[in-house]
């Protein structure tokens, strides 16, 4: 029995034995088509997911701005200052520090996403990989590198 991508092809029926070259060619075409389909499925289109992510960040950002019109600029300023003294970080390290220092928190922490994206667009930070989030049950979370790092805060 020939196995292709976990799909088994049955052996030839006894009355088709003379057709082995034809059946072999058909099986080869089936295998090639399955491979093409597998390759197409592995190339995912994230366009809709990115649009949904951006829309969610925008809604959370706008809600935070309605609650406190100064929050977006204050949060951005905090991120810039934090990046000057922290070479690499994940978002929850920054937001935990903001909370400890008494900065107002948005009702939805996803509002910070728009602040991080703004900082990335302005070449303040750059995503360089993934860190581990304790708050999100050890899920991967973006790891940011500061592009304005000037040394440790003492």
N, C-alpha and C positions, 0 to 999 in steps of 0.2 A: 504494500500500500504506500503511495506517495503522499507525503505531508508537505503542505505549503502554507506557511503562516497560520498554523494551528487549524487549518481546514483540510480534512482528509478527502482524497479522491478515491473512489472505489476502484477495485481492479477491473480489468476488461471482462466483459461477458464472453463466454467461450465462443459464441458465434461471431464476435468482432475481432478475433485474434489476427486475422489477415489485415485488419485496418490499423494495426499498431502505429505505423508512421503517421497516419492522419490523426488518430487520437492523440499521439504524442505531440504533434504540432498544436492541436487544440489545447491540450493541457499546458503547453508552454505559453500560449497566448493568455490563458486564464491566469497563470502565475504572474506574467508580466503585468496584466491589468490589475491584479491584486496588489502588486508592488506599487504601481502608479497610484492607486487609491490610498494605500498606506502612506505614501509620501505626501499626497495632497492633504490628508487628514492631519499630518504632523506639522503642516504650515498653517498656523492659526492666525486668523485675522482679529487683531485686538482693537480695531477701530471703534467698534461700538462700546467695548469695555472701557476704553480710554475716555470716550465721550461721556459715558455714565459716571466714571470717576470724577472727571472735571466738573460735571454738572452738580454732583454731590458736594464736592469741595466748595463750589461757588455758592450753593444754597446755604451751607454751614457758615461760610464766610459772611454772606449777606445777613444772615440771622444774627451773627455775633456783632456786626456793625450796627444793626438796628437796635440791639440791646445796649451797646456802648459804642458810639460813633468813633471814639478815639482808639478802640481796641486794635483794629488792623494795623495802624501806623505804630502804635506802641509795641505790638507783638513783633512787627518787622524790625523795629529799632532794637528790641531785646535780642532777636536772633542775630542781628549784625554784631552787636556787642559780644554776645556769647561766642560767635564764630571767631572773633579776634583773639579769644583766649583759649579756645578748644580746637585742636587740630583735626580731630575726628569725633563724630558723635552720632547717636541715633536720636530720633525726635523725642522719645520719652525722656531722655536725659535732659534735654533742653526744657521741655514742658514741666518736668519735675522741679527743675531749678527755678523756673518762672513762678511756680506755685509756692516754693519755699521762700522766695523773695517778696511774695505778696502781690505779684501782678495779677490782674483780674484774669479769670479763665473764661473761655467761651462756654456756652451751654453745651455745645457739641464739639468735642476735641478734634473732629475732622476739619474744623475751621483752620486749624494750624496748617493743613495740607496746602491751602492756597498761599499761606505765608512762606512755606518752604519752596513752593514752585516759583514765587516771585523772587525769592533770594537766589534760586538757581538761575533764573533768567537774567538776573542782574550780576551774575558772576561773583556772588558772595560765597556760595557753597556749590559743591558738585557731588552727585551721587557716584560712589565708587564701588558699591557692592551691597552686601547685606550684613546686618548685625542681628542679634537675637533680642527679642522683646520679652521682658518679664511680664509686663502688663497684659500682653496678648498671648500668654501661655506658651512662651518660647517660640513664637512664630517668627519667621524671617521678617525683617523690617529694613527699609533703606538705611544704609550707612553713608553718612555725609562727610566730605572732606572740606574743610574751610579753605577758601582761596584768599582769605584776608588774615590768616593766622599770624599773630605777631609775638606769641609767646604765652606762657602760662600765667594765669591769674594768681597772684600771691596774696 
